[in-house]
């Protein structure tokens, strides 16, 4: 199975908004194991998590 490409996207915002930190994504990675990603995560941390979750090296 081919590895999915992970790409960064940026959305334009006219003015900065203060937003509460909320759960944006939850990925089940095994029995009783999941990864929770919040909306204010740093890009490099998110990229590392996604690469770790979507590799076939488990």
C-alpha distance matrix in Angstrom:
0.0 3.8 6.5 9.1 12.4 15.3 18.6 22.1 24.4 28.1 30.5 34.1 36.7 40.3 41.6 40.2 40.1 40.4 37.8 37.4 34.4 32.4 29.1 26.5 23.2 22.4 19.0 19.0 17.2 18.7 21.8 24.6 22.7 21.9 22.0 24.5 24.7 28.1 29.1 30.9 28.2 28.3 25.5 24.8 24.5 22.2 19.9 19.9 19.3 16.2 14.7 15.7 14.3 10.8 10.1 8.6 12.1 13.8
3.8 0.0 3.8 6.3 9.1 12.3 15.4 19.0 21.4 25.2 27.7 31.2 34.0 37.6 39.0 37.7 37.9 38.4 36.0 36.0 33.0 31.3 28.2 25.4 22.5 22.2 19.0 19.7 18.1 20.2 23.6 26.0 23.7 22.4 21.8 24.1 23.7 26.9 27.4 29.1 26.4 26.0 23.0 22.3 22.5 20.2 17.5 18.0 17.9 14.7 12.9 14.7 13.9 10.1 9.5 9.4 12.6 15.0
6.5 3.8 0.0 3.8 6.5 9.1 12.5 16.0 18.7 22.4 25.0 28.6 31.2 34.9 36.1 34.6 34.7 35.2 32.8 32.7 29.7 28.2 25.2 22.5 19.6 19.5 16.5 17.6 15.9 18.5 22.1 24.1 21.3 19.8 18.8 21.0 20.4 23.5 24.1 25.6 22.7 22.3 19.4 18.5 18.7 16.5 13.8 14.2 14.2 11.0 9.2 11.3 10.8 7.1 6.9 8.1 11.1 13.4
9.1 6.3 3.8 0.0 3.8 6.3 9.5 13.0 15.3 19.1 21.5 25.1 27.8 31.4 32.7 31.4 31.6 32.2 29.8 30.0 27.2 25.6 22.8 19.8 17.2 17.7 15.1 17.0 16.0 19.0 22.6 24.2 21.4 19.3 17.8 19.4 18.4 21.2 21.4 23.1 20.6 20.3 17.2 17.1 17.5 14.7 12.3 13.7 13.5 9.9 9.2 12.0 11.0 7.5 9.0 11.0 14.0 15.8
12.4 9.1 6.5 3.8 0.0 3.8 6.3 10.0 12.5 16.3 19.1 22.5 25.3 28.9 30.3 29.1 29.7 30.5 28.5 29.1 26.5 25.3 23.0 19.8 17.8 18.9 16.9 19.3 18.5 21.8 25.4 26.6 23.5 21.1 19.1 20.2 18.5 20.9 20.6 21.8 19.3 18.5 15.1 15.1 16.2 13.6 10.8 12.8 13.5 10.1 9.3 12.8 12.7 9.8 11.1 13.7 16.2 18.2
15.3 12.3 9.1 6.3 3.8 0.0 3.8 6.9 9.8 13.4 16.3 19.8 22.4 26.0 27.1 25.7 26.2 26.9 25.0 25.5 22.9 22.0 19.9 16.8 15.2 16.7 15.2 18.1 17.5 21.1 24.7 25.4 22.1 19.3 16.8 17.5 15.4 17.5 17.0 18.1 15.6 14.8 11.4 11.7 12.8 10.1 7.5 10.2 10.9 7.7 7.9 11.6 11.6 9.7 11.7 14.9 17.0 18.6
18.6 15.4 12.5 9.5 6.3 3.8 0.0 3.8 6.5 10.1 13.2 16.5 19.3 22.9 24.2 23.1 24.0 25.1 23.5 24.6 22.4 21.9 20.3 17.0 16.2 18.4 17.7 20.8 20.7 24.4 27.8 28.2 24.9 21.9 19.0 19.1 16.4 17.8 16.5 17.2 15.3 14.1 10.5 11.5 13.4 10.9 8.6 12.0 13.2 10.5 11.1 14.8 15.0 13.4 15.4 18.7 20.6 22.2
22.1 19.0 16.0 13.0 10.0 6.9 3.8 0.0 3.8 6.8 10.2 13.3 16.0 19.5 20.6 19.4 20.5 21.7 20.4 21.8 19.9 19.8 18.8 15.7 15.7 18.3 18.3 21.8 22.0 25.7 29.0 29.0 25.5 22.3 19.1 18.5 15.3 15.9 14.1 14.4 12.9 11.5 7.9 9.9 12.1 9.9 8.5 12.3 13.5 11.6 12.8 16.2 16.6 15.7 17.9 21.5 23.1 24.4
24.4 21.4 18.7 15.3 12.5 9.8 6.5 3.8 0.0 3.8 6.7 10.0 12.9 16.4 17.9 17.2 18.2 19.9 18.7 20.6 19.2 19.1 18.5 15.2 15.9 19.1 19.6 23.2 24.0 27.7 30.8 30.5 27.3 23.9 20.7 19.6 16.2 16.1 13.6 14.3 13.7 12.9 9.9 12.7 14.7 12.2 11.7 15.5 16.3 14.4 16.1 19.3 19.3 18.5 21.0 24.4 26.3 27.4
28.1 25.2 22.4 19.1 16.3 13.4 10.1 6.8 3.8 0.0 3.8 6.6 9.3 12.8 14.2 13.6 15.1 17.1 16.5 18.9 18.1 18.5 18.7 15.7 17.2 20.7 21.8 25.5 26.5 30.2 33.2 32.5 29.3 25.8 22.5 20.8 17.1 16.3 13.2 13.2 13.5 12.6 10.4 13.7 15.7 13.8 14.0 17.6 18.4 17.1 19.0 22.0 22.1 21.7 24.3 27.8 29.5 30.4
30.5 27.7 25.0 21.5 19.1 16.3 13.2 10.2 6.7 3.8 0.0 3.8 6.4 9.9 11.8 11.8 13.0 15.5 15.0 17.8 17.6 18.0 18.6 15.7 17.7 21.4 23.0 26.8 28.2 31.9 34.6 33.7 30.8 27.1 24.0 21.8 18.3 16.8 13.4 13.8 15.0 14.8 13.3 16.9 18.5 16.4 17.1 20.7 21.0 19.7 22.0 24.9 24.5 24.2 27.1 30.5 32.3 33.1
34.1 31.2 28.6 25.1 22.5 19.8 16.5 13.3 10.0 6.6 3.8 0.0 3.8 6.6 9.1 10.1 12.0 15.1 15.5 18.7 19.2 20.0 21.2 18.7 21.1 24.8 26.6 30.4 31.8 35.5 38.1 37.1 34.2 30.5 27.3 24.9 21.3 19.5 15.8 15.8 17.4 17.0 15.9 19.3 21.2 19.5 20.2 23.8 24.3 23.2 25.4 28.3 28.1 27.9 30.7 34.2 35.9 36.7
36.7 34.0 31.2 27.8 25.3 22.4 19.3 16.0 12.9 9.3 6.4 3.8 0.0 3.8 5.5 6.7 8.6 12.0 12.9 16.4 17.5 18.7 20.5 18.5 21.4 25.1 27.4 31.1 32.8 36.4 38.8 37.4 34.6 30.9 27.7 25.0 21.4 19.0 15.2 15.0 17.3 17.3 17.0 20.6 22.0 20.5 21.9 25.3 25.5 24.9 27.4 29.9 29.6 29.8 32.7 36.3 37.8 38.3
40.3 37.6 34.9 31.4 28.9 26.0 22.9 19.5 16.4 12.8 9.9 6.6 3.8 0.0 3.8 7.0 9.2 12.9 14.6 18.3 20.0 21.4 23.6 21.8 24.9 28.6 31.0 34.7 36.5 40.0 42.3 40.9 38.2 34.4 31.3 28.4 24.9 22.3 18.5 18.0 20.6 20.5 20.4 23.9 25.4 24.1 25.5 28.8 29.2 28.6 31.0 33.6 33.4 33.6 36.5 40.0 41.6 42.1
41.6 39.0 36.1 32.7 30.3 27.1 24.2 20.6 17.9 14.2 11.8 9.1 5.5 3.8 0.0 3.8 6.4 9.9 12.2 16.0 18.0 19.9 22.5 21.3 24.6 28.3 30.9 34.5 36.3 39.8 41.9 40.2 37.5 33.8 30.6 27.6 24.1 21.1 17.5 16.5 19.4 19.4 20.0 23.5 24.7 23.8 25.6 28.6 28.8 28.8 31.3 33.5 33.4 34.1 37.0 40.6 41.8 42.1
40.2 37.7 34.6 31.4 29.1 25.7 23.1 19.4 17.2 13.6 11.8 10.1 6.7 7.0 3.8 0.0 3.8 6.8 9.3 12.9 14.7 17.0 19.8 18.9 22.3 25.8 28.5 32.1 33.8 37.1 39.2 37.3 34.5 31.0 27.7 24.6 21.2 18.1 14.6 13.2 16.2 16.4 17.6 20.9 21.8 21.2 23.3 26.0 26.2 26.5 29.1 31.0 31.0 32.0 34.8 38.5 39.5 39.6
40.1 37.9 34.7 31.6 29.7 26.2 24.0 20.5 18.2 15.1 13.0 12.0 8.6 9.2 6.4 3.8 0.0 3.8 6.0 9.7 12.1 14.3 17.3 16.9 20.5 23.9 26.9 30.4 32.4 35.6 37.4 35.3 32.8 29.3 26.2 22.9 19.7 16.3 13.0 12.1 15.6 16.7 18.2 21.6 21.9 21.0 23.6 26.2 25.8 26.2 29.2 30.8 30.4 31.6 34.7 38.2 39.3 39.0
40.4 38.4 35.2 32.2 30.5 26.9 25.1 21.7 19.9 17.1 15.5 15.1 12.0 12.9 9.9 6.8 3.8 0.0 3.8 6.8 9.5 12.2 15.7 16.0 19.7 22.7 25.9 29.2 31.2 34.2 35.8 33.4 31.0 27.6 24.7 21.2 18.4 14.7 12.0 10.7 14.5 15.9 18.2 21.4 21.0 20.5 23.5 25.6 25.0 25.8 28.9 30.0 29.7 31.3 34.3 37.8 38.7 38.1
37.8 36.0 32.8 29.8 28.5 25.0 23.5 20.4 18.7 16.5 15.0 15.5 12.9 14.6 12.2 9.3 6.0 3.8 0.0 3.7 6.4 8.6 12.0 12.5 16.3 19.2 22.6 25.8 28.0 30.9 32.3 30.0 27.7 24.3 21.5 17.9 15.3 11.6 9.0 8.7 12.5 14.8 16.9 20.2 19.4 18.4 21.6 23.7 22.6 23.3 26.6 27.6 26.9 28.6 31.8 35.1 36.1 35.4
37.4 36.0 32.7 30.0 29.1 25.5 24.6 21.8 20.6 18.9 17.8 18.7 16.4 18.3 16.0 12.9 9.7 6.8 3.7 0.0 3.8 6.1 9.9 11.4 15.0 17.4 21.0 23.8 26.1 28.8 29.9 27.3 25.2 22.0 19.5 15.8 13.7 10.0 8.6 8.6 12.1 15.0 17.6 20.5 19.0 18.1 21.7 23.3 21.7 22.8 26.2 26.7 25.8 27.9 31.1 34.3 35.1 34.0
34.4 33.0 29.7 27.2 26.5 22.9 22.4 19.9 19.2 18.1 17.6 19.2 17.5 20.0 18.0 14.7 12.1 9.5 6.4 3.8 0.0 3.8 7.0 8.9 12.1 14.3 17.7 20.5 22.6 25.3 26.6 24.0 21.7 18.5 15.9 12.2 10.2 6.5 6.0 6.1 9.1 12.4 15.1 17.7 15.8 14.9 18.6 19.9 18.2 19.5 22.9 23.1 22.3 24.6 27.6 30.8 31.5 30.3
32.4 31.3 28.2 25.6 25.3 22.0 21.9 19.8 19.1 18.5 18.0 20.0 18.7 21.4 19.9 17.0 14.3 12.2 8.6 6.1 3.8 0.0 3.8 6.1 9.3 11.4 15.1 17.8 20.3 22.9 24.0 21.5 19.5 16.2 14.0 10.2 8.7 5.5 5.8 7.9 10.2 13.9 16.0 18.6 16.5 14.9 18.5 19.9 17.6 18.4 22.0 22.2 20.8 22.9 26.2 29.2 30.1 28.7
29.1 28.2 25.2 22.8 23.0 19.9 20.3 18.8 18.5 18.7 18.6 21.2 20.5 23.6 22.5 19.8 17.3 15.7 12.0 9.9 7.0 3.8 0.0 3.8 6.0 7.7 11.4 14.1 16.7 19.3 20.4 18.2 16.1 12.7 10.7 6.9 6.1 4.4 6.2 9.1 10.1 13.9 15.4 17.7 15.2 13.2 16.7 17.9 15.1 15.7 19.4 19.3 17.6 19.7 23.1 25.8 26.9 25.4
26.5 25.4 22.5 19.8 19.8 16.8 17.0 15.7 15.2 15.7 15.7 18.7 18.5 21.8 21.3 18.9 16.9 16.0 12.5 11.4 8.9 6.1 3.8 0.0 3.8 7.1 10.4 13.7 16.2 19.2 20.9 19.3 17.0 13.3 10.9 7.7 5.8 4.9 5.2 8.9 9.6 13.0 13.6 16.2 14.3 11.5 14.6 16.4 13.9 13.7 17.4 18.0 16.1 17.7 21.2 24.1 25.6 24.5
23.2 22.5 19.6 17.2 17.8 15.2 16.2 15.7 15.9 17.2 17.7 21.1 21.4 24.9 24.6 22.3 20.5 19.7 16.3 15.0 12.1 9.3 6.0 3.8 0.0 3.8 6.6 10.1 12.6 15.7 17.6 16.3 13.9 10.2 8.1 5.9 5.1 6.7 8.2 11.5 10.9 14.0 14.1 16.1 13.9 10.8 13.4 14.9 11.8 11.2 15.0 15.3 12.9 14.5 18.1 20.7 22.3 21.0
22.4 22.2 19.5 17.7 18.9 16.7 18.4 18.3 19.1 20.7 21.4 24.8 25.1 28.6 28.3 25.8 23.9 22.7 19.2 17.4 14.3 11.4 7.7 7.1 3.8 0.0 3.8 6.6 9.5 12.2 13.9 12.6 10.3 6.6 5.6 4.4 6.2 8.8 11.3 14.2 13.1 16.1 16.3 17.7 14.9 12.2 14.7 15.2 11.7 11.4 14.9 14.3 11.5 13.6 17.0 19.1 20.5 18.7
19.0 19.0 16.5 15.1 16.9 15.2 17.7 18.3 19.6 21.8 23.0 26.6 27.4 31.0 30.9 28.5 26.9 25.9 22.6 21.0 17.7 15.1 11.4 10.4 6.6 3.8 0.0 3.8 6.1 9.3 11.6 11.3 8.7 5.4 5.1 6.5 8.4 11.7 14.1 16.7 14.9 17.3 17.0 17.7 15.0 12.3 13.9 14.0 10.4 9.6 12.6 11.8 8.5 10.3 13.6 15.5 17.0 15.2
19.0 19.7 17.6 17.0 19.3 18.1 20.8 21.8 23.2 25.5 26.8 30.4 31.1 34.7 34.5 32.1 30.4 29.2 25.8 23.8 20.5 17.8 14.1 13.7 10.1 6.6 3.8 0.0 3.8 5.9 7.9 8.0 6.1 4.2 6.4 8.8 11.5 14.8 17.6 20.0 18.2 20.6 20.3 20.6 17.8 15.4 16.8 16.3 12.6 12.1 14.4 12.8 9.3 11.3 14.0 15.0 16.4 13.9
17.2 18.1 15.9 16.0 18.5 17.5 20.7 22.0 24.0 26.5 28.2 31.8 32.8 36.5 36.3 33.8 32.4 31.2 28.0 26.1 22.6 20.3 16.7 16.2 12.6 9.5 6.1 3.8 0.0 3.8 7.2 8.3 5.6 5.2 7.0 10.4 12.9 16.6 19.4 21.4 18.9 20.8 20.3 19.9 17.1 15.2 16.0 14.7 11.3 11.1 12.5 10.2 7.0 9.3 11.2 12.0 12.9 10.2
18.7 20.2 18.5 19.0 21.8 21.1 24.4 25.7 27.7 30.2 31.9 35.5 36.4 40.0 39.8 37.1 35.6 34.2 30.9 28.8 25.3 22.9 19.3 19.2 15.7 12.2 9.3 5.9 3.8 0.0 3.8 6.1 5.0 6.8 9.8 13.1 16.1 19.6 22.6 24.6 22.2 24.2 23.9 23.3 20.4 18.8 19.6 18.0 14.7 14.7 15.8 13.1 10.3 12.4 13.6 13.4 13.9 10.5
21.8 23.6 22.1 22.6 25.4 24.7 27.8 29.0 30.8 33.2 34.6 38.1 38.8 42.3 41.9 39.2 37.4 35.8 32.3 29.9 26.6 24.0 20.4 20.9 17.6 13.9 11.6 7.9 7.2 3.8 0.0 3.8 5.4 8.3 11.9 14.7 18.1 21.3 24.6 26.6 24.6 26.8 26.9 26.5 23.3 21.8 22.9 21.4 17.9 18.2 19.5 16.7 14.0 16.1 17.3 16.8 17.1 13.5
24.6 26.0 24.1 24.2 26.6 25.4 28.2 29.0 30.5 32.5 33.7 37.1 37.4 40.9 40.2 37.3 35.3 33.4 30.0 27.3 24.0 21.5 18.2 19.3 16.3 12.6 11.3 8.0 8.3 6.1 3.8 0.0 3.8 6.8 10.5 12.8 16.4 19.3 22.7 24.7 22.9 25.4 26.0 25.8 22.4 21.1 22.8 21.2 17.7 18.5 20.2 17.4 14.9 17.6 19.1 19.3 19.4 15.9
22.7 23.7 21.3 21.4 23.5 22.1 24.9 25.5 27.3 29.3 30.8 34.2 34.6 38.2 37.5 34.5 32.8 31.0 27.7 25.2 21.7 19.5 16.1 17.0 13.9 10.3 8.7 6.1 5.6 5.0 5.4 3.8 0.0 3.8 7.1 9.9 13.4 16.5 20.0 21.7 19.6 21.9 22.4 22.0 18.6 17.4 19.1 17.4 13.9 14.9 16.7 13.8 11.5 14.5 16.1 16.8 16.9 13.6
21.9 22.4 19.8 19.3 21.1 19.3 21.9 22.3 23.9 25.8 27.1 30.5 30.9 34.4 33.8 31.0 29.3 27.6 24.3 22.0 18.5 16.2 12.7 13.3 10.2 6.6 5.4 4.2 5.2 6.8 8.3 6.8 3.8 0.0 3.8 6.5 9.9 13.1 16.4 18.3 16.4 18.9 19.3 19.4 16.0 14.4 16.4 15.3 11.5 12.3 14.8 12.6 9.9 13.0 15.3 16.7 17.2 14.5
22.0 21.8 18.8 17.8 19.1 16.8 19.0 19.1 20.7 22.5 24.0 27.3 27.7 31.3 30.6 27.7 26.2 24.7 21.5 19.5 15.9 14.0 10.7 10.9 8.1 5.6 5.1 6.4 7.0 9.8 11.9 10.5 7.1 3.8 0.0 3.8 6.5 10.0 13.3 14.9 12.7 15.1 15.6 15.7 12.4 10.8 13.0 12.2 8.4 9.7 12.5 10.7 8.7 11.9 14.5 16.7 17.2 15.1
24.5 24.1 21.0 19.4 20.2 17.5 19.1 18.5 19.6 20.8 21.8 24.9 25.0 28.4 27.6 24.6 22.9 21.2 17.9 15.8 12.2 10.2 6.9 7.7 5.9 4.4 6.5 8.8 10.4 13.1 14.7 12.8 9.9 6.5 3.8 0.0 3.8 6.6 10.1 12.0 10.5 13.6 14.6 15.5 12.3 10.5 13.6 13.5 10.0 11.2 14.5 13.5 11.7 14.5 17.5 20.0 20.6 18.8
24.7 23.7 20.4 18.4 18.5 15.4 16.4 15.3 16.2 17.1 18.3 21.3 21.4 24.9 24.1 21.2 19.7 18.4 15.3 13.7 10.2 8.7 6.1 5.8 5.1 6.2 8.4 11.5 12.9 16.1 18.1 16.4 13.4 9.9 6.5 3.8 0.0 3.8 6.8 8.6 7.0 10.2 11.2 12.7 9.9 7.7 11.2 11.9 9.0 10.1 13.6 13.5 12.2 14.6 17.7 20.7 21.5 20.3
28.1 26.9 23.5 21.2 20.9 17.5 17.8 15.9 16.1 16.3 16.8 19.5 19.0 22.3 21.1 18.1 16.3 14.7 11.6 10.0 6.5 5.5 4.4 4.9 6.7 8.8 11.7 14.8 16.6 19.6 21.3 19.3 16.5 13.1 10.0 6.6 3.8 0.0 3.8 5.7 5.8 9.6 11.4 13.6 11.2 9.5 13.2 14.4 12.1 13.2 16.7 16.9 15.9 18.2 21.2 24.3 25.1 24.0
29.1 27.4 24.1 21.4 20.6 17.0 16.5 14.1 13.6 13.2 13.4 15.8 15.2 18.5 17.5 14.6 13.0 12.0 9.0 8.6 6.0 5.8 6.2 5.2 8.2 11.3 14.1 17.6 19.4 22.6 24.6 22.7 20.0 16.4 13.3 10.1 6.8 3.8 0.0 3.8 5.7 9.0 10.4 13.5 12.0 10.2 13.5 15.5 13.9 14.4 17.9 18.8 17.9 19.6 22.8 26.1 27.2 26.5
30.9 29.1 25.6 23.1 21.8 18.1 17.2 14.4 14.3 13.2 13.8 15.8 15.0 18.0 16.5 13.2 12.1 10.7 8.7 8.6 6.1 7.9 9.1 8.9 11.5 14.2 16.7 20.0 21.4 24.6 26.6 24.7 21.7 18.3 14.9 12.0 8.6 5.7 3.8 0.0 3.8 6.6 9.1 11.9 10.7 10.0 13.4 15.1 14.3 15.4 18.5 19.4 19.2 21.1 23.9 27.4 28.0 27.5
28.2 26.4 22.7 20.6 19.3 15.6 15.3 12.9 13.7 13.5 15.0 17.4 17.3 20.6 19.4 16.2 15.6 14.5 12.5 12.1 9.1 10.2 10.1 9.6 10.9 13.1 14.9 18.2 18.9 22.2 24.6 22.9 19.6 16.4 12.7 10.5 7.0 5.8 5.7 3.8 0.0 3.8 6.4 8.6 6.9 6.5 10.0 11.4 10.7 12.3 15.0 15.8 16.1 18.1 20.6 24.2 24.6 24.2
28.3 26.0 22.3 20.3 18.5 14.8 14.1 11.5 12.9 12.6 14.8 17.0 17.3 20.5 19.4 16.4 16.7 15.9 14.8 15.0 12.4 13.9 13.9 13.0 14.0 16.1 17.3 20.6 20.8 24.2 26.8 25.4 21.9 18.9 15.1 13.6 10.2 9.6 9.0 6.6 3.8 0.0 3.8 5.7 5.4 6.3 8.8 10.2 10.9 12.5 14.5 15.7 16.7 18.4 20.5 24.2 24.4 24.5
25.5 23.0 19.4 17.2 15.1 11.4 10.5 7.9 9.9 10.4 13.3 15.9 17.0 20.4 20.0 17.6 18.2 18.2 16.9 17.6 15.1 16.0 15.4 13.6 14.1 16.3 17.0 20.3 20.3 23.9 26.9 26.0 22.4 19.3 15.6 14.6 11.2 11.4 10.4 9.1 6.4 3.8 0.0 3.8 5.5 5.1 6.1 8.7 9.9 10.6 12.2 14.2 15.4 16.4 18.4 22.1 22.6 23.3
24.8 22.3 18.5 17.1 15.1 11.7 11.5 9.9 12.7 13.7 16.9 19.3 20.6 23.9 23.5 20.9 21.6 21.4 20.2 20.5 17.7 18.6 17.7 16.2 16.1 17.7 17.7 20.6 19.9 23.3 26.5 25.8 22.0 19.4 15.7 15.5 12.7 13.6 13.5 11.9 8.6 5.7 3.8 0.0 3.8 5.5 5.1 6.2 8.7 10.0 10.6 12.4 14.3 15.5 16.8 20.5 20.5 21.4
24.5 22.5 18.7 17.5 16.2 12.8 13.4 12.1 14.7 15.7 18.5 21.2 22.0 25.4 24.7 21.8 21.9 21.0 19.4 19.0 15.8 16.5 15.2 14.3 13.9 14.9 15.0 17.8 17.1 20.4 23.3 22.4 18.6 16.0 12.4 12.3 9.9 11.2 12.0 10.7 6.9 5.4 5.5 3.8 0.0 3.8 5.4 5.2 6.2 8.7 10.0 10.7 12.3 14.3 15.8 19.5 19.2 19.5
22.2 20.2 16.5 14.7 13.6 10.1 10.9 9.9 12.2 13.8 16.4 19.5 20.5 24.1 23.8 21.2 21.0 20.5 18.4 18.1 14.9 14.9 13.2 11.5 10.8 12.2 12.3 15.4 15.2 18.8 21.8 21.1 17.4 14.4 10.8 10.5 7.7 9.5 10.2 10.0 6.5 6.3 5.1 5.5 3.8 0.0 3.8 5.5 5.1 6.1 8.6 9.9 10.5 12.1 14.4 18.0 18.5 18.7
19.9 17.5 13.8 12.3 10.8 7.5 8.6 8.5 11.7 14.0 17.1 20.2 21.9 25.5 25.6 23.3 23.6 23.5 21.6 21.7 18.6 18.5 16.7 14.6 13.4 14.7 13.9 16.8 16.0 19.6 22.9 22.8 19.1 16.4 13.0 13.6 11.2 13.2 13.5 13.4 10.0 8.8 6.1 5.1 5.4 3.8 0.0 3.8 5.5 5.2 6.1 8.6 10.0 10.6 12.3 16.1 16.6 17.5
19.9 18.0 14.2 13.7 12.8 10.2 12.0 12.3 15.5 17.6 20.7 23.8 25.3 28.8 28.6 26.0 26.2 25.6 23.7 23.3 19.9 19.9 17.9 16.4 14.9 15.2 14.0 16.3 14.7 18.0 21.4 21.2 17.4 15.3 12.2 13.5 11.9 14.4 15.5 15.1 11.4 10.2 8.7 6.2 5.2 5.5 3.8 0.0 3.8 5.5 5.2 6.2 8.6 10.1 11.0 14.6 14.4 15.1
19.3 17.9 14.2 13.5 13.5 10.9 13.2 13.5 16.3 18.4 21.0 24.3 25.5 29.2 28.8 26.2 25.8 25.0 22.6 21.7 18.2 17.6 15.1 13.9 11.8 11.7 10.4 12.6 11.3 14.7 17.9 17.7 13.9 11.5 8.4 10.0 9.0 12.1 13.9 14.3 10.7 10.9 9.9 8.7 6.2 5.1 5.5 3.8 0.0 3.8 5.5 5.1 6.1 8.6 10.3 13.8 13.9 13.7
16.2 14.7 11.0 9.9 10.1 7.7 10.5 11.6 14.4 17.1 19.7 23.2 24.9 28.6 28.8 26.5 26.2 25.8 23.3 22.8 19.5 18.4 15.7 13.7 11.2 11.4 9.6 12.1 11.1 14.7 18.2 18.5 14.9 12.3 9.7 11.2 10.1 13.2 14.4 15.4 12.3 12.5 10.6 10.0 8.7 6.1 5.2 5.5 3.8 0.0 3.8 5.4 5.1 6.0 8.5 12.1 13.2 13.5
14.7 12.9 9.2 9.2 9.3 7.9 11.1 12.8 16.1 19.0 22.0 25.4 27.4 31.0 31.3 29.1 29.2 28.9 26.6 26.2 22.9 22.0 19.4 17.4 15.0 14.9 12.6 14.4 12.5 15.8 19.5 20.2 16.7 14.8 12.5 14.5 13.6 16.7 17.9 18.5 15.0 14.5 12.2 10.6 10.0 8.6 6.1 5.2 5.5 3.8 0.0 3.8 5.5 5.3 6.2 10.0 10.6 11.8
15.7 14.7 11.3 12.0 12.8 11.6 14.8 16.2 19.3 22.0 24.9 28.3 29.9 33.6 33.5 31.0 30.8 30.0 27.6 26.7 23.1 22.2 19.3 18.0 15.3 14.3 11.8 12.8 10.2 13.1 16.7 17.4 13.8 12.6 10.7 13.5 13.5 16.9 18.8 19.4 15.8 15.7 14.2 12.4 10.7 9.9 8.6 6.2 5.1 5.4 3.8 0.0 3.8 5.7 5.8 9.0 8.8 9.1
14.3 13.9 10.8 11.0 12.7 11.6 15.0 16.6 19.3 22.1 24.5 28.1 29.6 33.4 33.4 31.0 30.4 29.7 26.9 25.8 22.3 20.8 17.6 16.1 12.9 11.5 8.5 9.3 7.0 10.3 14.0 14.9 11.5 9.9 8.7 11.7 12.2 15.9 17.9 19.2 16.1 16.7 15.4 14.3 12.3 10.5 10.0 8.6 6.1 5.1 5.5 3.8 0.0 3.8 5.9 8.6 9.4 8.8
10.8 10.1 7.1 7.5 9.8 9.7 13.4 15.7 18.5 21.7 24.2 27.9 29.8 33.6 34.1 32.0 31.6 31.3 28.6 27.9 24.6 22.9 19.7 17.7 14.5 13.6 10.3 11.3 9.3 12.4 16.1 17.6 14.5 13.0 11.9 14.5 14.6 18.2 19.6 21.1 18.1 18.4 16.4 15.5 14.3 12.1 10.6 10.1 8.6 6.0 5.3 5.7 3.8 0.0 3.8 6.7 8.9 9.4
10.1 9.5 6.9 9.0 11.1 11.7 15.4 17.9 21.0 24.3 27.1 30.7 32.7 36.5 37.0 34.8 34.7 34.3 31.8 31.1 27.6 26.2 23.1 21.2 18.1 17.0 13.6 14.0 11.2 13.6 17.3 19.1 16.1 15.3 14.5 17.5 17.7 21.2 22.8 23.9 20.6 20.5 18.4 16.8 15.8 14.4 12.3 11.0 10.3 8.5 6.2 5.8 5.9 3.8 0.0 3.8 5.5 7.2
8.6 9.4 8.1 11.0 13.7 14.9 18.7 21.5 24.4 27.8 30.5 34.2 36.3 40.0 40.6 38.5 38.2 37.8 35.1 34.3 30.8 29.2 25.8 24.1 20.7 19.1 15.5 15.0 12.0 13.4 16.8 19.3 16.8 16.7 16.7 20.0 20.7 24.3 26.1 27.4 24.2 24.2 22.1 20.5 19.5 18.0 16.1 14.6 13.8 12.1 10.0 9.0 8.6 6.7 3.8 0.0 3.8 5.6
12.1 12.6 11.1 14.0 16.2 17.0 20.6 23.1 26.3 29.5 32.3 35.9 37.8 41.6 41.8 39.5 39.3 38.7 36.1 35.1 31.5 30.1 26.9 25.6 22.3 20.5 17.0 16.4 12.9 13.9 17.1 19.4 16.9 17.2 17.2 20.6 21.5 25.1 27.2 28.0 24.6 24.4 22.6 20.5 19.2 18.5 16.6 14.4 13.9 13.2 10.6 8.8 9.4 8.9 5.5 3.8 0.0 3.8
13.8 15.0 13.4 15.8 18.2 18.6 22.2 24.4 27.4 30.4 33.1 36.7 38.3 42.1 42.1 39.6 39.0 38.1 35.4 34.0 30.3 28.7 25.4 24.5 21.0 18.7 15.2 13.9 10.2 10.5 13.5 15.9 13.6 14.5 15.1 18.8 20.3 24.0 26.5 27.5 24.2 24.5 23.3 21.4 19.5 18.7 17.5 15.1 13.7 13.5 11.8 9.1 8.8 9.4 7.2 5.6 3.8 0.0
